[in-house]
Amino acid sequence: YMYDVYAEILDADVLYRLRNPDIDAFMLSPNEQPGNNFMSLINDSHGRTAGKQICYTEEDNEHCYTTGQSGFGKTYTQCQLMAKRHELGHRVMVFDSSDSFTYEALCRNLSKEFVDENVLFIDLDNDGIPIHLFKVDRSLGKPSQKKQLVGILTSAIGELSVLQSNVLRSTLSKLLSASDMDKISTENIVSELQKFGRDNEEKTFESLLTRLEPLFEDIAECGMSDNSWDDILESTDKIIVIHTDSMVTENGNQIIDMMLSTLFNYQHTNFTIPLDIFIDEIQNQNFSEGSPIRKIMKEGRKLHMAFFGSTQDFYRSNTEIGSVMGKAGTQIFLRPTQDSEKNVAAELRFKKAYMDRFDSMYRGDVIIKGSFFMGHNIQSTLSGRIDDYLPDSEDEDIGKDGRDDD
């Protein structure tokens, strides 16, 4: 005989086991967890956790994509991951254009004591850009210096035509050869381009200036520090949160893209310490071919660099953002938006009859598709409660349901 039983009348622990028939193999008590580089993800009512051992191999990557409805714990989940990665000794950078990681929000999602001790806040409007975007590593050869500068500029303004690229490369070559300084200013770039225009009948420089000048105006309004990432990252072990005004998202994101590009360059020679980058509501970011996020997702593994992004809606692989974030080694699903339910079900290979599981997901409930540790990392899909970084936080209700979100 077969009987239908409403899930609502089942004990939560029974329901949990029915939906995770293999989960006991992945649930570890504290003394069963590997000693190094283990990050817990979900827990059960018996004090056991399932998680993964952090490793940068050809088979696995550390990128993470989190999706779910507003109010169901998406930002809370990101905060727990940030704290856990920091505890592992990773450098953690957060770019916040959605007010998800303000001081007050982090204090609610973690604790005031943790934030005061472990988080450094930088506001682009008030503090300026924390680095000099065009600081040159003079230990590199001229071709590499030029390549890095071109990459930083195109990360903000997009790909150039062949003629525009040739003019920019020629301009930067002259500036690099004429100066022994380790920084090139925006004024010098504009001046050299204008000089090129006076000396040549070619009008390509005008179209190039049209693309560069609004960006340079934004940089001038923010102001730039003389620091490099070496100066900042090697002088602090705190989580760094860089805030940009969401009202100027387009311009702010251009500057964020440039900072991402310089971080990518930095990590090439500083990969011994892993670097994790968090951005909430990434649908506003640049995912075009050659963008910094694409580069990080593609090459970050060998640089010990991981990207953590989140959106409310889940994007399929036939979209630009979906084609990039679909390659994340860990995908965390909170209760999907109504528009995303079918997409999430398809990604998880749920049959139509299984989709009612989404209706029973509460704050803090997650379905995670990724690698879980069982002697070594094994691909699986598990559901449960997100494991808190600070289970004994002052406000236990926040830790239990992840209610402080968006």
Secondary structure, DSSP 4 states (H G I P E B T S, - for coil): ------GGGS-HHHHHHHH-TTGGGT-B-GGGS-SSSEEEEEE-TTS-EEEEE----SS----EEEE--TTSSHHHHHHHHHHHHHHTT-EEEEEESSSSS-HHHHHHHS-HHHHHHHEEEEEHHHH-BSS-TTB--TTS-HHHHHHHHHHHHHHHH----HHHHHHHHHHHHHHHHH--SSB--HHHHHHHHHHHHHH-S--HHHHHHHHHHHHHHHHHHH-B-S--HHHHHTT--SEEEEE--GGGHHHHHHHHHHHHHHHHHHHHS-TTS-EEEEESSGGGS--STT-HHHHHHHHGGGGTEEEEEEESSPPPTTSHHHHHHTT-SEEEE-SPPGGGHHHHHHHHT--GGGGGGGGG--TTEEEEEEEEESSSEEEEEEEEEEPPS-TT-S-HHHHHH-----
